[in-house]
């Protein structure tokens, strides 16, 4: 950790609760809302990987809408009037995890740069960050939409180096998504997994370097590292 200058976060699932949109309208969904939300998220990610491999990029908002269409159709909800529109609107105002703001503030006080590197489009990200009051706690918000290639392609991680003017070894990449950490670690970032549910290791070929159960633990980990250096 001695060389870390910047803490770069994945947005969805790490700082922002991707399931908060469906939770907000659980009564309107009417079936098991957690299952609907999980399928929405699963297809959203799957579509990003598939489109990258096929060379048929579409921005993350289009993928979000397409994957919601599939989730609603799969659960017999496609004809429920107004549901799709409300869920999409809620995705622009996702809840931040309760410890997100205090963690970002603490990292900045320790002298780290703070940034987001996300598959989300800038419009989506800026709206969600504003709604969750995180905008002023980040030095930069980076979207892969700039290069039209999704993570975990190495070119996506290079964006963070370019925008922050740091080397890979000077970035600590934080995510709740094991696939994202695998890509980031292979690229050369220090990596920390936020494993809120204490799930098992998902990718044996991309071993985890560090793991915490909350963002608050992350702030202590990096803060202690910075204090030890000074």
C-alpha positions in Angstrom: 0.0 0.0 0.0 3.0 2.3 0.4 2.8 3.7 -3.1 -0.9 4.4 -3.3 -1.9 8.0 -4.3 -5.4 7.5 -5.6 -8.5 5.4 -4.5 -10.6 4.6 -7.5 -14.0 3.1 -6.9 -16.4 1.1 -9.0 -19.8 2.9 -8.7 -22.6 0.3 -9.0 -22.7 -2.1 -6.2 -19.8 -0.5 -4.5 -20.8 3.1 -3.7 -24.3 2.9 -5.1 -26.9 0.2 -4.1 -28.0 -1.2 -7.5 -31.0 -2.9 -5.8 -32.4 0.3 -4.3 -34.4 1.1 -7.4 -36.5 -2.1 -7.2 -36.7 -1.8 -3.4 -38.3 1.6 -3.8 -41.1 0.1 -5.8 -41.3 -3.4 -4.2 -45.0 -3.1 -3.6 -45.7 -2.2 -7.2 -43.5 -5.0 -8.4 -45.7 -7.4 -6.5 -43.6 -10.5 -6.8 -40.2 -11.3 -5.2 -38.6 -7.9 -5.8 -35.1 -9.2 -4.9 -35.3 -11.8 -7.6 -36.4 -9.3 -10.2 -33.6 -6.9 -9.2 -31.0 -9.7 -9.2 -32.0 -10.7 -12.8 -31.9 -7.1 -13.9 -28.4 -6.7 -12.6 -27.2 -10.0 -14.0 -28.4 -9.3 -17.5 -27.1 -5.7 -17.3 -23.5 -7.0 -16.7 -23.9 -9.9 -19.1 -24.9 -7.6 -21.9 -21.9 -5.3 -21.3 -19.5 -8.3 -21.6 -21.3 -9.8 -24.6 -21.4 -6.5 -26.5 -17.7 -5.9 -25.8 -16.7 -9.3 -27.2 -19.0 -8.8 -30.2 -17.7 -5.3 -30.9 -21.2 -3.9 -30.7 -21.0 -1.2 -28.1 -24.1 0.5 -26.7 -24.0 2.8 -23.7 -24.8 1.6 -20.2 -28.2 3.3 -20.1 -29.3 1.3 -23.2 -28.1 -1.9 -21.6 -29.9 -1.0 -18.3 -33.2 -0.5 -20.2 -32.7 -3.7 -22.3 -31.9 -5.8 -19.2 -34.9 -4.4 -17.3 -37.1 -5.3 -20.3 -35.9 -8.9 -20.0 -36.3 -9.0 -16.2 -39.9 -7.7 -16.4 -40.8 -10.0 -19.2 -39.3 -13.0 -17.4 -41.5 -12.3 -14.4 -44.7 -11.5 -16.2 -44.5 -7.8 -15.4 -43.9 -6.3 -18.9 -47.5 -5.1 -19.1 -47.7 -3.5 -15.7 -48.5 0.2 -16.5 -45.8 2.7 -15.5 -43.6 0.1 -13.7 -40.7 0.2 -16.2 -40.7 4.0 -16.3 -40.6 4.3 -12.5 -37.8 1.8 -12.1 -35.7 3.5 -14.8 -36.3 6.9 -13.1 -35.3 5.4 -9.8 -32.0 4.1 -11.3 -31.0 7.7 -11.9 -31.4 8.3 -8.1 -29.9 5.1 -6.6 -29.2 5.2 -2.9 -25.6 5.4 -1.8 -24.5 2.9 0.8 -24.7 4.5 4.3 -20.9 4.6 4.8 -20.0 5.9 1.3 -19.9 9.6 2.0 -18.0 9.3 5.3 -15.5 7.0 3.7 -14.8 9.2 0.7 -14.4 12.2 3.1 -12.0 10.3 5.3 -9.8 9.2 2.4 -9.6 12.8 1.1 -8.6 13.9 4.6 -5.8 11.3 4.5 -4.6 12.9 1.3 -5.8 10.4 -1.3 -7.3 11.3 -4.6 -10.8 9.9 -5.0 -12.4 8.8 -8.2 -15.0 6.6 -9.9 -14.2 4.4 -12.8 -17.5 3.0 -14.0 -19.2 1.3 -16.9 -22.1 3.7 -16.4 -22.6 6.6 -18.7 -21.8 10.1 -17.4 -25.5 11.1 -17.4 -26.4 8.1 -15.2 -23.4 8.6 -12.9 -23.8 12.4 -12.4 -27.5 12.1 -11.7 -26.9 9.3 -9.1 -24.0 11.1 -7.4 -26.0 14.3 -7.2 -29.0 12.5 -5.7 -26.7 10.8 -3.1 -24.6 13.9 -2.3 -21.3 12.3 -3.3 -20.4 14.6 -6.2 -18.2 17.0 -4.1 -16.3 14.1 -2.5 -14.8 12.9 -5.8 -11.9 14.4 -7.7 -13.1 12.9 -11.0 -15.8 10.6 -12.3 -14.6 8.5 -15.2 -16.9 6.6 -17.6 -15.8 3.9 -20.1 -18.2 5.6 -22.5 -15.2 7.7 -23.5 -13.6 4.8 -25.2 -16.7 2.7 -25.8 -15.2 -0.4 -24.2 -16.5 -2.0 -21.0 -14.5 -3.3 -18.0 -12.8 -5.6 -17.5 -11.0 -4.8 -20.7 -7.5 -3.4 -19.7 -8.1 -0.3 -21.8 -10.8 0.7 -19.4 -8.5 0.7 -16.4 -5.9 2.7 -18.3 -8.4 5.5 -18.4 -8.0 6.0 -14.6 -4.2 6.3 -15.0 -4.6 8.8 -17.8 -7.1 11.0 -16.1 -5.4 11.0 -12.7 -1.8 11.1 -14.1 -0.6 8.2 -11.9 0.8 4.8 -12.6 -1.2 1.6 -12.0 0.9 0.9 -8.9 -0.3 4.2 -7.4 -4.0 3.2 -7.7 -6.0 1.3 -5.1 -9.1 0.0 -6.9 -12.2 -0.7 -4.8 -15.1 -2.8 -5.9 -17.7 -5.2 -4.7 -17.6 -7.1 -8.0 -15.0 -9.9 -8.2 -14.9 -9.8 -12.0 -14.0 -6.1 -11.9 -11.2 -6.7 -9.3 -9.8 -9.5 -11.4 -9.5 -7.2 -14.3 -8.1 -4.3 -12.2 -5.6 -6.5 -10.4 -4.4 -8.1 -13.7 -3.9 -4.6 -15.1 -1.6 -3.7 -12.1 -3.8 -1.9 -9.6 -3.8 -2.7 -5.9 -7.3 -4.1 -5.2 -9.7 -4.3 -2.3 -13.0 -6.1 -2.4 -15.9 -4.8 -0.5 -17.5 -8.2 0.4 -20.6 -7.1 2.4 -22.2 -10.5 2.5 -18.9 -12.4 3.1 -19.3 -14.4 -0.1 -16.7 -17.0 -1.3 -13.9 -16.2 -3.7 -15.4 -16.2 -7.2 -12.3 -16.4 -9.5 -9.5 -18.7 -8.4 -7.4 -17.4 -11.4 -7.6 -13.8 -10.1 -6.9 -14.1 -6.4 -8.0 -11.3 -4.1 -5.4 -9.1 -2.5 -7.4 -7.4 0.2 -10.9 -7.7 1.5 -13.2 -5.7 3.8 -16.9 -6.1 4.7 -17.6 -2.4 4.6 -16.4 0.9 3.2 -15.7 2.1 6.7 -13.1 -0.7 7.1 -11.5 0.5 3.9 -11.0 4.0 5.2 -9.3 2.6 8.3 -7.1 0.3 6.3 -5.8 3.0 3.9 -5.7 5.6 6.6 -3.5 3.4 8.9 -1.3 2.7 5.9 -0.9 6.4 5.2 -0.3 7.2 8.9 2.4 4.5 9.1 4.3 6.2 6.2 4.3 9.6 7.9 
